[in-house]
Amino acid sequence: MAADRCRVCGGAASGELCGIHLEAKRRLEKHFEVWRQRMGVSWQEYLKMVQANPNTGSAVREVAAHLLEVAEGGTG
């Protein structure tokens, strides 16, 4: 995918993610430390838990899926 396209949705992006998915990634990263401390989960476990949560928004769920794919050796 071109560098000016979001790796999640293919929309216009100034980097690897569009604005919506970049904000979703920031929120995932921001809240991970709290989950890690309280629940003792790894990054991948956290992403899977976020994906499974029915209250997770679609953009966050999409970014979690993308990050899991990258973490598991996919091209993302």
Biopython code that builds the backbone (N, CA, C, O; Angstrom):
import numpy as np
from Bio.PDB.StructureBuilder import StructureBuilder

atoms = [
    (1, "MET", "N", (0.848, -1.174, 0.000)),
    (1, "MET", "CA", (0.000, 0.000, 0.000)),
    (1, "MET", "C", (0.891, 1.233, 0.000)),
    (1, "MET", "O", (1.943, 1.245, 0.640)),
    (2, "ALA", "N", (0.480, 2.251, -0.704)),
    (2, "ALA", "CA", (1.275, 3.470, -0.835)),
    (2, "ALA", "C", (1.468, 4.144, 0.520)),
    (2, "ALA", "O", (0.640, 4.005, 1.420)),
    (3, "ALA", "N", (2.562, 4.868, 0.647)),
    (3, "ALA", "CA", (2.903, 5.513, 1.909)),
    (3, "ALA", "C", (1.885, 6.578, 2.309)),
    (3, "ALA", "O", (1.769, 6.902, 3.491)),
    (4, "ASP", "N", (1.146, 7.128, 1.347)),
    (4, "ASP", "CA", (0.166, 8.163, 1.652)),
    (4, "ASP", "C", (-1.235, 7.593, 1.882)),
    (4, "ASP", "O", (-2.223, 8.326, 1.851)),
    (5, "ARG", "N", (-1.312, 6.295, 2.109)),
    (5, "ARG", "CA", (-2.568, 5.607, 2.362)),
    (5, "ARG", "C", (-2.531, 4.927, 3.726)),
    (5, "ARG", "O", (-1.507, 4.383, 4.139)),
    (6, "CYS", "N", (-3.652, 4.969, 4.408)),
    (6, "CYS", "CA", (-3.773, 4.323, 5.715)),
    (6, "CYS", "C", (-3.633, 2.810, 5.551)),
    (6, "CYS", "O", (-4.258, 2.217, 4.672)),
    (7, "ARG", "N", (-2.821, 2.196, 6.392)),
    (7, "ARG", "CA", (-2.600, 0.753, 6.315)),
    (7, "ARG", "C", (-3.808, -0.042, 6.818)),
    (7, "ARG", "O", (-3.882, -1.255, 6.624)),
    (8, "VAL", "N", (-4.745, 0.642, 7.458)),
    (8, "VAL", "CA", (-5.935, -0.038, 7.975)),
    (8, "VAL", "C", (-7.102, 0.065, 6.989)),
    (8, "VAL", "O", (-7.734, -0.938, 6.659)),
    (9, "CYS", "N", (-7.379, 1.283, 6.525)),
    (9, "CYS", "CA", (-8.571, 1.481, 5.694)),
    (9, "CYS", "C", (-8.278, 1.888, 4.256)),
    (9, "CYS", "O", (-9.179, 1.880, 3.417)),
    (10, "GLY", "N", (-7.038, 2.241, 3.964)),
    (10, "GLY", "CA", (-6.686, 2.661, 2.617)),
    (10, "GLY", "C", (-7.011, 4.111, 2.320)),
    (10, "GLY", "O", (-6.795, 4.581, 1.203)),
    (11, "GLY", "N", (-7.530, 4.823, 3.310)),
    (11, "GLY", "CA", (-7.851, 6.235, 3.131)),
    (11, "GLY", "C", (-6.598, 7.099, 3.116)),
    (11, "GLY", "O", (-5.493, 6.620, 3.372)),
    (12, "ALA", "N", (-6.786, 8.369, 2.816)),
    (12, "ALA", "CA", (-5.670, 9.316, 2.766)),
    (12, "ALA", "C", (-4.999, 9.418, 4.133)),
    (12, "ALA", "O", (-5.665, 9.474, 5.166)),
    (13, "ALA", "N", (-3.676, 9.440, 4.116)),
    (13, "ALA", "CA", (-2.905, 9.529, 5.360)),
    (13, "ALA", "C", (-1.615, 10.275, 5.100)),
    (13, "ALA", "O", (-1.062, 10.206, 4.002)),
    (14, "SER", "N", (-1.137, 10.983, 6.097)),
    (14, "SER", "CA", (0.151, 11.666, 5.966)),
    (14, "SER", "C", (1.296, 10.769, 6.411)),
    (14, "SER", "O", (2.464, 11.106, 6.216)),
    (15, "GLY", "N", (0.972, 9.642, 7.002)),
    (15, "GLY", "CA", (1.956, 8.660, 7.447)),
    (15, "GLY", "C", (1.398, 7.283, 7.195)),
    (15, "GLY", "O", (0.818, 7.022, 6.141)),
    (16, "GLU", "N", (1.569, 6.411, 8.148)),
    (16, "GLU", "CA", (1.099, 5.035, 7.971)),
    (16, "GLU", "C", (-0.391, 4.877, 8.273)),
    (16, "GLU", "O", (-1.007, 3.912, 7.821)),
    (17, "LEU", "N", (-0.985, 5.812, 9.035)),
    (17, "LEU", "CA", (-2.401, 5.735, 9.388)),
    (17, "LEU", "C", (-3.117, 7.055, 9.112)),
    (17, "LEU", "O", (-2.512, 8.125, 9.184)),
    (18, "CYS", "N", (-4.411, 6.972, 8.795)),
    (18, "CYS", "CA", (-5.230, 8.172, 8.652)),
    (18, "CYS", "C", (-5.456, 8.765, 10.045)),
    (18, "CYS", "O", (-5.101, 8.144, 11.047)),
    (19, "GLY", "N", (-6.029, 9.931, 10.110)),
    (19, "GLY", "CA", (-6.242, 10.604, 11.387)),
    (19, "GLY", "C", (-7.063, 9.798, 12.384)),
    (19, "GLY", "O", (-6.726, 9.747, 13.567)),
    (20, "ILE", "N", (-8.128, 9.173, 11.918)),
    (20, "ILE", "CA", (-9.001, 8.395, 12.808)),
    (20, "ILE", "C", (-8.253, 7.195, 13.380)),
    (20, "ILE", "O", (-8.313, 6.940, 14.582)),
    (21, "HIS", "N", (-7.561, 6.473, 12.537)),
    (21, "HIS", "CA", (-6.847, 5.283, 13.010)),
    (21, "HIS", "C", (-5.593, 5.648, 13.798)),
    (21, "HIS", "O", (-5.185, 4.888, 14.675)),
    (22, "LEU", "N", (-4.980, 6.776, 13.513)),
    (22, "LEU", "CA", (-3.847, 7.231, 14.310)),
    (22, "LEU", "C", (-4.295, 7.553, 15.735)),
    (22, "LEU", "O", (-3.621, 7.194, 16.701)),
    (23, "GLU", "N", (-5.432, 8.230, 15.857)),
    (23, "GLU", "CA", (-5.966, 8.536, 17.189)),
    (23, "GLU", "C", (-6.339, 7.247, 17.926)),
    (23, "GLU", "O", (-6.103, 7.137, 19.129)),
    (24, "ALA", "N", (-6.913, 6.284, 17.227)),
    (24, "ALA", "CA", (-7.250, 4.998, 17.845)),
    (24, "ALA", "C", (-5.991, 4.307, 18.354)),
    (24, "ALA", "O", (-5.991, 3.748, 19.451)),
    (25, "LYS", "N", (-4.918, 4.342, 17.566)),
    (25, "LYS", "CA", (-3.651, 3.728, 17.980)),
    (25, "LYS", "C", (-3.094, 4.431, 19.216)),
    (25, "LYS", "O", (-2.606, 3.776, 20.137)),
    (26, "ARG", "N", (-3.163, 5.743, 19.236)),
    (26, "ARG", "CA", (-2.683, 6.503, 20.401)),
    (26, "ARG", "C", (-3.448, 6.107, 21.661)),
    (26, "ARG", "O", (-2.862, 5.961, 22.734)),
    (27, "ARG", "N", (-4.749, 5.937, 21.522)),
    (27, "ARG", "CA", (-5.566, 5.565, 22.682)),
    (27, "ARG", "C", (-5.229, 4.159, 23.161)),
    (27, "ARG", "O", (-5.146, 3.911, 24.364)),
    (28, "LEU", "N", (-5.037, 3.242, 22.222)),
    (28, "LEU", "CA", (-4.634, 1.880, 22.596)),
    (28, "LEU", "C", (-3.320, 1.914, 23.375)),
    (28, "LEU", "O", (-3.201, 1.296, 24.434)),
    (29, "GLU", "N", (-2.348, 2.630, 22.849)),
    (29, "GLU", "CA", (-1.036, 2.706, 23.501)),
    (29, "GLU", "C", (-1.132, 3.378, 24.858)),
    (29, "GLU", "O", (-0.479, 2.948, 25.809)),
    (30, "LYS", "N", (-1.938, 4.426, 24.961)),
    (30, "LYS", "CA", (-2.098, 5.164, 26.215)),
    (30, "LYS", "C", (-2.685, 4.281, 27.317)),
    (30, "LYS", "O", (-2.236, 4.330, 28.462)),
    (31, "HIS", "N", (-3.680, 3.480, 26.971)),
    (31, "HIS", "CA", (-4.375, 2.686, 27.975)),
    (31, "HIS", "C", (-3.723, 1.339, 28.256)),
    (31, "HIS", "O", (-4.060, 0.683, 29.242)),
    (32, "PHE", "N", (-2.807, 0.925, 27.416)),
    (32, "PHE", "CA", (-2.153, -0.377, 27.620)),
    (32, "PHE", "C", (-1.445, -0.466, 28.962)),
    (32, "PHE", "O", (-1.561, -1.484, 29.645)),
    (33, "GLU", "N", (-0.731, 0.546, 29.352)),
    (33, "GLU", "CA", (0.045, 0.484, 30.599)),
    (33, "GLU", "C", (-0.848, 0.198, 31.799)),
    (33, "GLU", "O", (-0.468, -0.562, 32.690)),
    (34, "VAL", "N", (-2.030, 0.799, 31.827)),
    (34, "VAL", "CA", (-2.966, 0.560, 32.932)),
    (34, "VAL", "C", (-3.407, -0.902, 32.926)),
    (34, "VAL", "O", (-3.430, -1.545, 33.975)),
    (35, "TRP", "N", (-3.756, -1.430, 31.758)),
    (35, "TRP", "CA", (-4.171, -2.832, 31.640)),
    (35, "TRP", "C", (-3.021, -3.756, 32.039)),
    (35, "TRP", "O", (-3.233, -4.754, 32.727)),
    (36, "ARG", "N", (-1.814, -3.425, 31.608)),
    (36, "ARG", "CA", (-0.657, -4.258, 31.920)),
    (36, "ARG", "C", (-0.438, -4.318, 33.426)),
    (36, "ARG", "O", (-0.219, -5.392, 33.986)),
    (37, "GLN", "N", (-0.498, -3.172, 34.070)),
    (37, "GLN", "CA", (-0.273, -3.127, 35.514)),
    (37, "GLN", "C", (-1.382, -3.832, 36.293)),
    (37, "GLN", "O", (-1.104, -4.566, 37.241)),
    (38, "ARG", "N", (-2.610, -3.618, 35.907)),
    (38, "ARG", "CA", (-3.743, -4.156, 36.659)),
    (38, "ARG", "C", (-4.042, -5.614, 36.357)),
    (38, "ARG", "O", (-4.488, -6.358, 37.231)),
    (39, "MET", "N", (-3.790, -6.026, 35.102)),
    (39, "MET", "CA", (-4.190, -7.371, 34.702)),
    (39, "MET", "C", (-3.016, -8.259, 34.307)),
    (39, "MET", "O", (-3.185, -9.459, 34.092)),
    (40, "GLY", "N", (-1.821, -7.666, 34.211)),
    (40, "GLY", "CA", (-0.645, -8.446, 33.876)),
    (40, "GLY", "C", (-0.668, -9.030, 32.474)),
    (40, "GLY", "O", (-0.148, -10.123, 32.250)),
    (41, "VAL", "N", (-1.261, -8.320, 31.535)),
    (41, "VAL", "CA", (-1.378, -8.834, 30.166)),
    (41, "VAL", "C", (-0.252, -8.314, 29.281)),
    (41, "VAL", "O", (0.312, -7.247, 29.522)),
    (42, "SER", "N", (0.058, -9.094, 28.253)),
    (42, "SER", "CA", (1.030, -8.662, 27.250)),
    (42, "SER", "C", (0.320, -7.754, 26.241)),
    (42, "SER", "O", (-0.904, -7.625, 26.260)),
    (43, "TRP", "N", (1.101, -7.134, 25.371)),
    (43, "TRP", "CA", (0.552, -6.270, 24.321)),
    (43, "TRP", "C", (-0.436, -7.052, 23.441)),
    (43, "TRP", "O", (-1.531, -6.568, 23.152)),
    (44, "GLN", "N", (-0.050, -8.245, 23.026)),
    (44, "GLN", "CA", (-0.921, -9.042, 22.160)),
    (44, "GLN", "C", (-2.185, -9.491, 22.896)),
    (44, "GLN", "O", (-3.273, -9.477, 22.319)),
    (45, "GLU", "N", (-2.052, -9.886, 24.155)),
    (45, "GLU", "CA", (-3.232, -10.264, 24.937)),
    (45, "GLU", "C", (-4.176, -9.076, 25.078)),
    (45, "GLU", "O", (-5.392, -9.223, 24.955)),
    (46, "TYR", "N", (-3.616, -7.908, 25.335)),
    (46, "TYR", "CA", (-4.399, -6.674, 25.457)),
    (46, "TYR", "C", (-5.165, -6.393, 24.172)),
    (46, "TYR", "O", (-6.360, -6.100, 24.209)),
    (47, "LEU", "N", (-4.480, -6.480, 23.037)),
    (47, "LEU", "CA", (-5.135, -6.216, 21.757)),
    (47, "LEU", "C", (-6.274, -7.200, 21.507)),
    (47, "LEU", "O", (-7.321, -6.815, 20.986)),
    (48, "LYS", "N", (-6.082, -8.450, 21.870)),
    (48, "LYS", "CA", (-7.137, -9.455, 21.705)),
    (48, "LYS", "C", (-8.321, -9.162, 22.624)),
    (48, "LYS", "O", (-9.474, -9.324, 22.226)),
    (49, "MET", "N", (-8.038, -8.731, 23.849)),
    (49, "MET", "CA", (-9.104, -8.395, 24.787)),
    (49, "MET", "C", (-9.891, -7.179, 24.309)),
    (49, "MET", "O", (-11.118, -7.146, 24.407)),
    (50, "VAL", "N", (-9.184, -6.189, 23.797)),
    (50, "VAL", "CA", (-9.839, -4.987, 23.275)),
    (50, "VAL", "C", (-10.747, -5.362, 22.104)),
    (50, "VAL", "O", (-11.879, -4.887, 22.013)),
    (51, "GLN", "N", (-10.247, -6.211, 21.214)),
    (51, "GLN", "CA", (-11.043, -6.652, 20.067)),
    (51, "GLN", "C", (-12.309, -7.384, 20.507)),
    (51, "GLN", "O", (-13.365, -7.212, 19.897)),
    (52, "ALA", "N", (-12.217, -8.187, 21.544)),
    (52, "ALA", "CA", (-13.343, -8.998, 22.006)),
    (52, "ALA", "C", (-14.371, -8.196, 22.803)),
    (52, "ALA", "O", (-15.495, -8.656, 23.004)),
    (53, "ASN", "N", (-13.999, -7.021, 23.250)),
    (53, "ASN", "CA", (-14.890, -6.195, 24.063)),
    (53, "ASN", "C", (-15.979, -5.586, 23.180)),
    (53, "ASN", "O", (-15.664, -4.848, 22.247)),
    (54, "PRO", "N", (-17.255, -5.877, 23.454)),
    (54, "PRO", "CA", (-18.330, -5.353, 22.609)),
    (54, "PRO", "C", (-18.470, -3.831, 22.671)),
    (54, "PRO", "O", (-19.129, -3.236, 21.818)),
    (55, "ASN", "N", (-17.857, -3.199, 23.670)),
    (55, "ASN", "CA", (-17.925, -1.749, 23.801)),
    (55, "ASN", "C", (-16.806, -1.026, 23.059)),
    (55, "ASN", "O", (-16.768, 0.204, 23.035)),
    (56, "THR", "N", (-15.903, -1.780, 22.459)),
    (56, "THR", "CA", (-14.802, -1.182, 21.706)),
    (56, "THR", "C", (-15.329, -0.597, 20.411)),
    (56, "THR", "O", (-16.097, -1.239, 19.694)),
    (57, "GLY", "N", (-14.914, 0.625, 20.113)),
    (57, "GLY", "CA", (-15.325, 1.266, 18.871)),
    (57, "GLY", "C", (-14.690, 0.608, 17.655)),
    (57, "GLY", "O", (-13.678, -0.084, 17.764)),
    (58, "SER", "N", (-15.290, 0.830, 16.510)),
    (58, "SER", "CA", (-14.830, 0.158, 15.294)),
    (58, "SER", "C", (-13.413, 0.561, 14.905)),
    (58, "SER", "O", (-12.632, -0.293, 14.485)),
    (59, "ALA", "N", (-13.061, 1.839, 15.032)),
    (59, "ALA", "CA", (-11.711, 2.272, 14.648)),
    (59, "ALA", "C", (-10.656, 1.618, 15.543)),
    (59, "ALA", "O", (-9.609, 1.190, 15.058)),
    (60, "VAL", "N", (-10.927, 1.543, 16.831)),
    (60, "VAL", "CA", (-9.988, 0.912, 17.764)),
    (60, "VAL", "C", (-9.888, -0.581, 17.466)),
    (60, "VAL", "O", (-8.796, -1.150, 17.480)),
    (61, "ARG", "N", (-11.017, -1.208, 17.198)),
    (61, "ARG", "CA", (-11.021, -2.637, 16.865)),
    (61, "ARG", "C", (-10.208, -2.894, 15.590)),
    (61, "ARG", "O", (-9.445, -3.858, 15.530)),
    (62, "GLU", "N", (-10.365, -2.049, 14.583)),
    (62, "GLU", "CA", (-9.624, -2.194, 13.326)),
    (62, "GLU", "C", (-8.124, -2.029, 13.536)),
    (62, "GLU", "O", (-7.328, -2.778, 12.970)),
    (63, "VAL", "N", (-7.740, -1.055, 14.346)),
    (63, "VAL", "CA", (-6.315, -0.833, 14.621)),
    (63, "VAL", "C", (-5.756, -1.999, 15.439)),
    (63, "VAL", "O", (-4.637, -2.448, 15.190)),
    (64, "ALA", "N", (-6.517, -2.483, 16.400)),
    (64, "ALA", "CA", (-6.063, -3.628, 17.196)),
    (64, "ALA", "C", (-5.809, -4.828, 16.284)),
    (64, "ALA", "O", (-4.811, -5.529, 16.447)),
    (65, "ALA", "N", (-6.697, -5.063, 15.337)),
    (65, "ALA", "CA", (-6.517, -6.174, 14.397)),
    (65, "ALA", "C", (-5.261, -5.962, 13.552)),
    (65, "ALA", "O", (-4.494, -6.899, 13.326)),
    (66, "HIS", "N", (-5.058, -4.747, 13.095)),
    (66, "HIS", "CA", (-3.858, -4.425, 12.299)),
    (66, "HIS", "C", (-2.587, -4.642, 13.118)),
    (66, "HIS", "O", (-1.632, -5.251, 12.637)),
    (67, "LEU", "N", (-2.577, -4.148, 14.346)),
    (67, "LEU", "CA", (-1.396, -4.277, 15.200)),
    (67, "LEU", "C", (-1.120, -5.731, 15.558)),
    (67, "LEU", "O", (0.039, -6.134, 15.658)),
    (68, "LEU", "N", (-2.164, -6.518, 15.750)),
    (68, "LEU", "CA", (-1.990, -7.945, 16.008)),
    (68, "LEU", "C", (-1.364, -8.638, 14.797)),
    (68, "LEU", "O", (-0.468, -9.471, 14.936)),
    (69, "GLU", "N", (-1.841, -8.287, 13.637)),
    (69, "GLU", "CA", (-1.293, -8.882, 12.414)),
    (69, "GLU", "C", (0.190, -8.555, 12.272)),
    (69, "GLU", "O", (0.995, -9.419, 11.923)),
    (70, "VAL", "N", (0.543, -7.304, 12.544)),
    (70, "VAL", "CA", (1.952, -6.894, 12.462)),
    (70, "VAL", "C", (2.774, -7.624, 13.530)),
    (70, "VAL", "O", (3.866, -8.115, 13.246)),
    (71, "ALA", "N", (2.247, -7.694, 14.762)),
    (71, "ALA", "CA", (2.965, -8.350, 15.852)),
    (71, "ALA", "C", (3.168, -9.834, 15.599)),
    (71, "ALA", "O", (4.147, -10.424, 16.057)),
    (72, "GLU", "N", (2.241, -10.430, 14.870)),
    (72, "GLU", "CA", (2.329, -11.865, 14.590)),
    (72, "GLU", "C", (3.069, -12.159, 13.290)),
    (72, "GLU", "O", (3.047, -13.286, 12.796)),
    (73, "GLY", "N", (3.724, -11.137, 12.737)),
    (73, "GLY", "CA", (4.563, -11.341, 11.573)),
    (73, "GLY", "C", (3.898, -11.092, 10.245)),
    (73, "GLY", "O", (4.476, -11.388, 9.199)),
    (74, "GLY", "N", (2.689, -10.551, 10.262)),
    (74, "GLY", "CA", (2.019, -10.223, 9.007)),
    (74, "GLY", "C", (2.584, -8.951, 8.403)),
    (74, "GLY", "O", (3.408, -8.283, 9.026)),
    (75, "THR", "N", (2.164, -8.619, 7.233)),
    (75, "THR", "CA", (2.672, -7.430, 6.560)),
    (75, "THR", "C", (1.977, -6.165, 7.022)),
    (75, "THR", "O", (2.533, -5.071, 6.917)),
    (76, "GLY", "N", (0.754, -6.311, 7.535)),
    (76, "GLY", "CA", (0.014, -5.178, 8.045)),
    (76, "GLY", "C", (-0.241, -4.204, 7.002)),
    (76, "GLY", "O", (-0.862, -3.173, 7.259)),
]
sb = StructureBuilder()
sb.init_structure("model")
sb.init_model(0)
sb.init_chain("A")
sb.init_seg("    ")
for serial, (resi, resn, name, xyz) in enumerate(atoms, 1):
    if name == "N":
        sb.init_residue(resn, " ", resi, " ")
    sb.init_atom(name, np.array(xyz, "f"), 0.0, 1.0, " ", f" {name:<3s}", serial, name[0])
structure = sb.get_structure()
